[in-house]
Amino acid sequence: MRSGLVQIGAWAVATGAAVALSWYGVHTVLTEAGFERPQAVPLPSATAEAPASLPAATSAAATGEPLSPSPSPSSAPPSPSAAPTLPSPIRTASPVKSASPSSVRSYLVPGGRVALDIHPDRAELVSATPDAGWQMQVWNGDHWMRIDFSKDDKANSVFVTWNGHPPDVQTVVR
């Protein structure tokens, strides 16, 4: 009887030590690196931010923002489970030109920046970085992609479609 209790006690001590050591290792890794905010990788760009001395219309054109005022905002952002309907675009986005030949293009909308790897028959999301205070949501389909940036009652989107044609990128500011 005594040897059985000694064996159970030794097993309990060994198991407790193994669990404690494992928890400490996982806890250390998760607190040091697991939940750091991801950093966006800067894209090569030949154009810099517009100088502050330029008028608002010129500054907006240089950064790819729309020149027209935004229409009234929608009531709420769509739920991810619902297939989004494409609202009529305000303007077609022009990518920020790259200094080197690359298929990665960057698109600016109020609320964030989207980087896409454009191929002749498809597009892939490289990164979507919301501005401070904005939230970002992504939907993917077989031949389309939608990236939304939302804050309060504002929602701005980047739509990409490539169903049988080269990728077409449009921005919508609501």
GROMACS elastic network, one bead per residue, 0.5 to 0.9 nm:
[ bonds ]
;  ai    aj funct       b0    kb
    1     4     6  0.52129   500
    1     5     6  0.64647   500
    1     6     6  0.87896   500
    2     5     6  0.52037   500
    2     6     6  0.62816   500
    2     7     6  0.87196   500
    3     7     6  0.61498   500
    3     8     6  0.86305   500
    4     7     6  0.51097   500
    4     8     6  0.62069   500
    4     9     6  0.85216   500
    5     8     6  0.50765   500
    5     9     6  0.59730   500
    5    10     6  0.84753   500
    6     9     6  0.50328   500
    6    10     6  0.60434   500
    6    11     6  0.85048   500
    7    10     6  0.50829   500
    7    11     6  0.60731   500
    7    12     6  0.85473   500
    8    11     6  0.50306   500
    8    12     6  0.60658   500
    8    13     6  0.86043   500
    9    12     6  0.50735   500
    9    13     6  0.61692   500
    9    14     6  0.85886   500
   10    13     6  0.51925   500
   10    14     6  0.61271   500
   10    15     6  0.85126   500
   11    14     6  0.51651   500
   11    15     6  0.59735   500
   11    16     6  0.84144   500
   12    15     6  0.51526   500
   12    16     6  0.59450   500
   12    17     6  0.84750   500
   13    16     6  0.51337   500
   13    17     6  0.60942   500
   13    18     6  0.85984   500
   14    17     6  0.51403   500
   14    18     6  0.61452   500
   14    19     6  0.86481   500
   15    18     6  0.50834   500
   15    19     6  0.61373   500
   15    20     6  0.85320   500
   16    19     6  0.51854   500
   16    20     6  0.60740   500
   16    21     6  0.85382   500
   17    20     6  0.51278   500
   17    21     6  0.60524   500
   17    22     6  0.85126   500
   18    21     6  0.51837   500
   18    22     6  0.60682   500
   18    23     6  0.85146   500
   19    22     6  0.51317   500
   19    23     6  0.60123   500
   19    24     6  0.85015   500
   20    23     6  0.51448   500
   20    24     6  0.60821   500
   20    25     6  0.86368   500
   21    24     6  0.51554   500
   21    25     6  0.62429   500
   21    26     6  0.87165   500
   22    25     6  0.51968   500
   22    26     6  0.61981   500
   22    27     6  0.83933   500
   23    26     6  0.52422   500
   23    27     6  0.58087   500
   23    28     6  0.84042   500
   24    27     6  0.50891   500
   24    28     6  0.60376   500
   24    29     6  0.86711   500
   25    28     6  0.52550   500
   25    29     6  0.63687   500
   25    30     6  0.87164   500
   26    29     6  0.52400   500
   26    30     6  0.61195   500
   26    31     6  0.85745   500
   27    30     6  0.52301   500
   27    31     6  0.60783   500
   27    32     6  0.85022   500
   28    31     6  0.54015   500
   28    32     6  0.61029   500
   28    33     6  0.85336   500
   29    32     6  0.53469   500
   29    33     6  0.59901   500
   29    34     6  0.65075   500
   30    33     6  0.55817   500
   30    35     6  0.65589   500
   31    34     6  0.60673   500
   31    35     6  0.66827   500
   31    36     6  0.84085   500
   32    35     6  0.75952   500
   32    36     6  0.77179   500
   33    36     6  0.56646   500
   34    37     6  0.89955   500
   35    38     6  0.85575   500
   36    39     6  0.87997   500
   39   129     6  0.87040   500
   40    43     6  0.89661   500
   40   127     6  0.70511   500
   40   128     6  0.81386   500
   40   129     6  0.66672   500
   41   127     6  0.80299   500
   42    45     6  0.87263   500
   43    98     6  0.81678   500
   43   104     6  0.81822   500
   43   105     6  0.84216   500
   43   106     6  0.76395   500
   43   115     6  0.80808   500
   44    97     6  0.87021   500
   44    98     6  0.58429   500
   44    99     6  0.63619   500
   44   100     6  0.74791   500
   45    48     6  0.71569   500
   45    96     6  0.67574   500
   45    97     6  0.61365   500
   45    99     6  0.57047   500
   45   100     6  0.84296   500
   45   106     6  0.87127   500
   46    96     6  0.78476   500
   46    97     6  0.60921   500
   46    98     6  0.55364   500
   46   100     6  0.86853   500
   47    50     6  0.83710   500
   47    62     6  0.80784   500
   47    63     6  0.85871   500
   47    96     6  0.69622   500
   47    97     6  0.68453   500
   47    98     6  0.80092   500
   47    99     6  0.85881   500
   48    51     6  0.84846   500
   48    62     6  0.86335   500
   48    63     6  0.84793   500
   49    52     6  0.88919   500
   49    59     6  0.82688   500
   49    62     6  0.74969   500
   49    63     6  0.66314   500
   50    53     6  0.83858   500
   50    54     6  0.71321   500
   50    58     6  0.81257   500
   50    59     6  0.53222   500
   50    60     6  0.81429   500
   50    61     6  0.89829   500
   50    62     6  0.60924   500
   50    63     6  0.67943   500
   51    54     6  0.59309   500
   51    59     6  0.73942   500
   52    55     6  0.79570   500
   52    56     6  0.88479   500
   52    59     6  0.78724   500
   53    59     6  0.88648   500
   54    57     6  0.81646   500
   54    58     6  0.61555   500
   54    59     6  0.59109   500
   55    58     6  0.54462   500
   55    59     6  0.61282   500
   55    60     6  0.86217   500
   56    59     6  0.50201   500
   56    60     6  0.60050   500
   56    61     6  0.85430   500
   56    67     6  0.88728   500
   57    60     6  0.51788   500
   57    61     6  0.62182   500
   57    62     6  0.86823   500
   57    66     6  0.89526   500
   57    67     6  0.62693   500
   58    61     6  0.51221   500
   58    62     6  0.61883   500
   58    63     6  0.87733   500
   58    67     6  0.88633   500
   59    62     6  0.51574   500
   59    63     6  0.63683   500
   59    64     6  0.86732   500
   59    65     6  0.84469   500
   60    63     6  0.53168   500
   60    64     6  0.61042   500
   60    66     6  0.65606   500
   60    67     6  0.63751   500
   61    64     6  0.52021   500
   61    65     6  0.60083   500
   61    66     6  0.70357   500
   61    67     6  0.68663   500
   62    65     6  0.77254   500
   62    96     6  0.87648   500
   63    66     6  0.89906   500
   63    96     6  0.77297   500
   63   107     6  0.88540   500
   63   108     6  0.67817   500
   63   109     6  0.87808   500
   64    67     6  0.88697   500
   64    93     6  0.68421   500
   64    94     6  0.65250   500
   64    95     6  0.74193   500
   64    96     6  0.74212   500
   64   107     6  0.71536   500
   64   108     6  0.57714   500
   64   109     6  0.72689   500
   65    93     6  0.83514   500
   65   108     6  0.64391   500
   65   109     6  0.58087   500
   65   110     6  0.69294   500
   66    69     6  0.77283   500
   66    70     6  0.83757   500
   66    90     6  0.77650   500
   66    91     6  0.70986   500
   66    93     6  0.85014   500
   66   109     6  0.80284   500
   66   110     6  0.88656   500
   66   171     6  0.87753   500
   66   172     6  0.89027   500
   66   173     6  0.76903   500
   67    70     6  0.89453   500
   68    71     6  0.89188   500
   68    90     6  0.81961   500
   69   173     6  0.88314   500
   70    73     6  0.79696   500
   70    90     6  0.86831   500
   70   173     6  0.59443   500
   70   174     6  0.54101   500
   71   173     6  0.77141   500
   71   174     6  0.54635   500
   72   154     6  0.88377   500
   72   174     6  0.63754   500
   73    76     6  0.84912   500
   73   153     6  0.61299   500
   73   154     6  0.56896   500
   73   155     6  0.71226   500
   73   173     6  0.88078   500
   73   174     6  0.50781   500
   74    77     6  0.73364   500
   74   153     6  0.70235   500
   74   154     6  0.74053   500
   74   155     6  0.75551   500
   74   174     6  0.69827   500
   75   153     6  0.69291   500
   75   154     6  0.89818   500
   76    79     6  0.88646   500
   76   153     6  0.69318   500
   76   154     6  0.86384   500
   76   155     6  0.84039   500
   77   148     6  0.84991   500
   77   150     6  0.74793   500
   77   153     6  0.84401   500
   77   154     6  0.86655   500
   77   155     6  0.68728   500
   78    81     6  0.84585   500
   78    82     6  0.70346   500
   78    83     6  0.85876   500
   78    84     6  0.69496   500
   79    82     6  0.56361   500
   79    83     6  0.83951   500
   79    84     6  0.83947   500
   80    83     6  0.74310   500
   80    84     6  0.82014   500
   80   137     6  0.82043   500
   80   138     6  0.82661   500
   80   139     6  0.69738   500
   81    84     6  0.88719   500
   83   139     6  0.86603   500
   84   139     6  0.85177   500
   84   146     6  0.84192   500
   86    89     6  0.81323   500
   86   159     6  0.81445   500
   87   172     6  0.76733   500
   88    91     6  0.89901   500
   88   172     6  0.76521   500
   89    92     6  0.70801   500
   89   170     6  0.65747   500
   89   171     6  0.63664   500
   89   172     6  0.50818   500
   89   173     6  0.79655   500
   90   170     6  0.83664   500
   90   171     6  0.70847   500
   90   172     6  0.56239   500
   90   173     6  0.68622   500
   90   174     6  0.88491   500
   91   170     6  0.67699   500
   91   171     6  0.64489   500
   91   172     6  0.71295   500
   91   173     6  0.88990   500
   92   168     6  0.86833   500
   92   169     6  0.68027   500
   92   171     6  0.60791   500
   92   172     6  0.84591   500
   93   107     6  0.69756   500
   93   108     6  0.82950   500
   93   109     6  0.89676   500
   93   158     6  0.85891   500
   93   169     6  0.64484   500
   93   170     6  0.53094   500
   93   171     6  0.56603   500
   93   172     6  0.89580   500
   94    97     6  0.85480   500
   94   106     6  0.88444   500
   94   107     6  0.72182   500
   94   169     6  0.83657   500
   94   170     6  0.85938   500
   95    98     6  0.86173   500
   95   105     6  0.56893   500
   95   106     6  0.55024   500
   95   107     6  0.53474   500
   95   108     6  0.80794   500
   96   105     6  0.65723   500
   96   106     6  0.55566   500
   96   107     6  0.65231   500
   96   108     6  0.82101   500
   97   100     6  0.89054   500
   97   105     6  0.73862   500
   97   106     6  0.80869   500
   98   101     6  0.68661   500
   98   102     6  0.70999   500
   98   104     6  0.81457   500
   98   105     6  0.73719   500
   98   106     6  0.87128   500
   99   102     6  0.85191   500
  101   104     6  0.88699   500
  102   105     6  0.78519   500
  102   117     6  0.84272   500
  102   118     6  0.89195   500
  103   116     6  0.80380   500
  103   117     6  0.53775   500
  103   118     6  0.51727   500
  103   119     6  0.66504   500
  104   115     6  0.65710   500
  104   116     6  0.54226   500
  104   118     6  0.60449   500
  104   119     6  0.89156   500
  104   126     6  0.78514   500
  105   114     6  0.82523   500
  105   115     6  0.55615   500
  105   116     6  0.53235   500
  105   117     6  0.63412   500
  105   118     6  0.70672   500
  106   113     6  0.68461   500
  106   114     6  0.56133   500
  106   116     6  0.63751   500
  106   117     6  0.89192   500
  107   112     6  0.86269   500
  107   113     6  0.56578   500
  107   114     6  0.51536   500
  107   115     6  0.63263   500
  107   116     6  0.80938   500
  107   158     6  0.80324   500
  107   169     6  0.89449   500
  107   171     6  0.84178   500
  108   111     6  0.82097   500
  108   112     6  0.62400   500
  108   114     6  0.65520   500
  108   115     6  0.89393   500
  108   158     6  0.89014   500
  108   171     6  0.86754   500
  109   112     6  0.56723   500
  109   113     6  0.62493   500
  109   114     6  0.82268   500
  109   149     6  0.82980   500
  109   156     6  0.67381   500
  109   157     6  0.74867   500
  109   158     6  0.77674   500
  109   171     6  0.71642   500
  109   172     6  0.82461   500
  109   173     6  0.74557   500
  110   113     6  0.82309   500
  110   131     6  0.82839   500
  110   149     6  0.79217   500
  110   155     6  0.88093   500
  110   156     6  0.67163   500
  110   173     6  0.75690   500
  111   129     6  0.86773   500
  111   130     6  0.57557   500
  111   131     6  0.51734   500
  111   132     6  0.80052   500
  111   133     6  0.84155   500
  111   134     6  0.58985   500
  111   135     6  0.81313   500
  111   136     6  0.86470   500
  111   148     6  0.88820   500
  111   149     6  0.55473   500
  111   150     6  0.69849   500
  111   151     6  0.77796   500
  111   155     6  0.82688   500
  111   156     6  0.71148   500
  112   128     6  0.72235   500
  112   129     6  0.55168   500
  112   132     6  0.86200   500
  112   134     6  0.76720   500
  112   135     6  0.89356   500
  112   136     6  0.82367   500
  112   148     6  0.89911   500
  112   149     6  0.65124   500
  112   156     6  0.88508   500
  113   127     6  0.81319   500
  113   128     6  0.58249   500
  113   129     6  0.53579   500
  113   130     6  0.64799   500
  113   131     6  0.78446   500
  114   125     6  0.77542   500
  114   126     6  0.77363   500
  114   127     6  0.58654   500
  114   129     6  0.64499   500
  114   130     6  0.85814   500
  114   147     6  0.78791   500
  114   158     6  0.77434   500
  115   124     6  0.87795   500
  115   125     6  0.63716   500
  115   126     6  0.52540   500
  115   127     6  0.51328   500
  115   128     6  0.62856   500
  115   129     6  0.86075   500
  116   123     6  0.64775   500
  116   124     6  0.56201   500
  116   126     6  0.52144   500
  116   127     6  0.71207   500
  116   128     6  0.87067   500
  117   122     6  0.85692   500
  117   123     6  0.56032   500
  117   124     6  0.50547   500
  117   125     6  0.63210   500
  117   126     6  0.62563   500
  118   121     6  0.82397   500
  118   122     6  0.64820   500
  118   124     6  0.66185   500
  118   125     6  0.88308   500
  118   166     6  0.86485   500
  118   167     6  0.68842   500
  119   122     6  0.51681   500
  119   123     6  0.57035   500
  119   124     6  0.81153   500
  119   166     6  0.76132   500
  119   167     6  0.74588   500
  120   123     6  0.81635   500
  120   162     6  0.88927   500
  120   165     6  0.80866   500
  120   166     6  0.52353   500
  120   167     6  0.70118   500
  121   162     6  0.65575   500
  121   163     6  0.82713   500
  121   164     6  0.74472   500
  121   165     6  0.66685   500
  121   166     6  0.52707   500
  121   167     6  0.66875   500
  122   143     6  0.74366   500
  122   144     6  0.87323   500
  122   161     6  0.82013   500
  122   162     6  0.58489   500
  122   163     6  0.84108   500
  122   165     6  0.86375   500
  122   166     6  0.68491   500
  122   167     6  0.59351   500
  123   143     6  0.87145   500
  123   144     6  0.83889   500
  123   145     6  0.83642   500
  123   160     6  0.74647   500
  123   161     6  0.81936   500
  123   162     6  0.75455   500
  123   166     6  0.87725   500
  123   167     6  0.62965   500
  124   145     6  0.86377   500
  125   128     6  0.75170   500
  125   145     6  0.84571   500
  128   136     6  0.75650   500
  128   137     6  0.89310   500
  128   138     6  0.86264   500
  128   147     6  0.76475   500
  129   136     6  0.76096   500
  130   133     6  0.78805   500
  130   134     6  0.56009   500
  130   135     6  0.61620   500
  130   136     6  0.59931   500
  130   149     6  0.65638   500
  130   150     6  0.87991   500
  131   134     6  0.55345   500
  131   135     6  0.80720   500
  131   149     6  0.86332   500
  132   135     6  0.85251   500
  133   150     6  0.89555   500
  133   151     6  0.68968   500
  134   149     6  0.62675   500
  134   150     6  0.55885   500
  134   152     6  0.85056   500
  135   148     6  0.80432   500
  135   149     6  0.55152   500
  135   150     6  0.52299   500
  135   151     6  0.63648   500
  136   147     6  0.70863   500
  136   148     6  0.55476   500
  136   150     6  0.64280   500
  137   146     6  0.82392   500
  137   147     6  0.58118   500
  137   148     6  0.51921   500
  137   149     6  0.66646   500
  137   150     6  0.82906   500
  138   145     6  0.74247   500
  138   146     6  0.57396   500
  138   148     6  0.63990   500
  139   144     6  0.84579   500
  139   145     6  0.57362   500
  139   146     6  0.51122   500
  139   147     6  0.64864   500
  139   148     6  0.85713   500
  140   143     6  0.81012   500
  140   144     6  0.61724   500
  140   146     6  0.65324   500
  140   147     6  0.87718   500
  141   144     6  0.50402   500
  141   145     6  0.60205   500
  141   146     6  0.87243   500
  142   145     6  0.83272   500
  142   162     6  0.89777   500
  142   163     6  0.83352   500
  143   160     6  0.83153   500
  143   161     6  0.58309   500
  143   162     6  0.52980   500
  143   163     6  0.50922   500
  143   164     6  0.84405   500
  143   167     6  0.89561   500
  144   159     6  0.73874   500
  144   160     6  0.54250   500
  144   162     6  0.62821   500
  144   163     6  0.74609   500
  144   167     6  0.87072   500
  145   158     6  0.81375   500
  145   159     6  0.58709   500
  145   160     6  0.51117   500
  145   161     6  0.65842   500
  146   157     6  0.67833   500
  146   158     6  0.57533   500
  146   160     6  0.64572   500
  146   161     6  0.88617   500
  147   156     6  0.84024   500
  147   157     6  0.55202   500
  147   158     6  0.51840   500
  147   159     6  0.66399   500
  147   160     6  0.87905   500
  148   155     6  0.65748   500
  148   156     6  0.56723   500
  148   158     6  0.65730   500
  148   159     6  0.87789   500
  149   154     6  0.81988   500
  149   155     6  0.56349   500
  149   156     6  0.52859   500
  149   157     6  0.62828   500
  149   158     6  0.87325   500
  150   153     6  0.74019   500
  150   154     6  0.55406   500
  150   156     6  0.64328   500
  150   157     6  0.86653   500
  151   154     6  0.53083   500
  151   155     6  0.65779   500
  152   155     6  0.82350   500
  154   173     6  0.84558   500
  154   174     6  0.64371   500
  155   172     6  0.86692   500
  155   173     6  0.69318   500
  155   174     6  0.57993   500
  156   171     6  0.75172   500
  156   172     6  0.57100   500
  156   174     6  0.57903   500
  157   170     6  0.82683   500
  157   171     6  0.56296   500
  157   172     6  0.51064   500
  157   173     6  0.65498   500
  157   174     6  0.83574   500
  158   169     6  0.69804   500
  158   170     6  0.57976   500
  158   172     6  0.64292   500
  158   173     6  0.89242   500
  159   168     6  0.79871   500
  159   169     6  0.56607   500
  159   170     6  0.51869   500
  159   171     6  0.61716   500
  159   172     6  0.78836   500
  160   167     6  0.63250   500
  160   168     6  0.54868   500
  160   170     6  0.65193   500
  160   171     6  0.88762   500
  161   165     6  0.82772   500
  161   166     6  0.81169   500
  161   167     6  0.54395   500
  161   168     6  0.53454   500
  161   169     6  0.68124   500
  161   170     6  0.87836   500
  162   165     6  0.51902   500
  162   166     6  0.54145   500
  162   168     6  0.63585   500
  163   166     6  0.78386   500
  163   167     6  0.79704   500
  164   167     6  0.89567   500
  165   168     6  0.80910   500
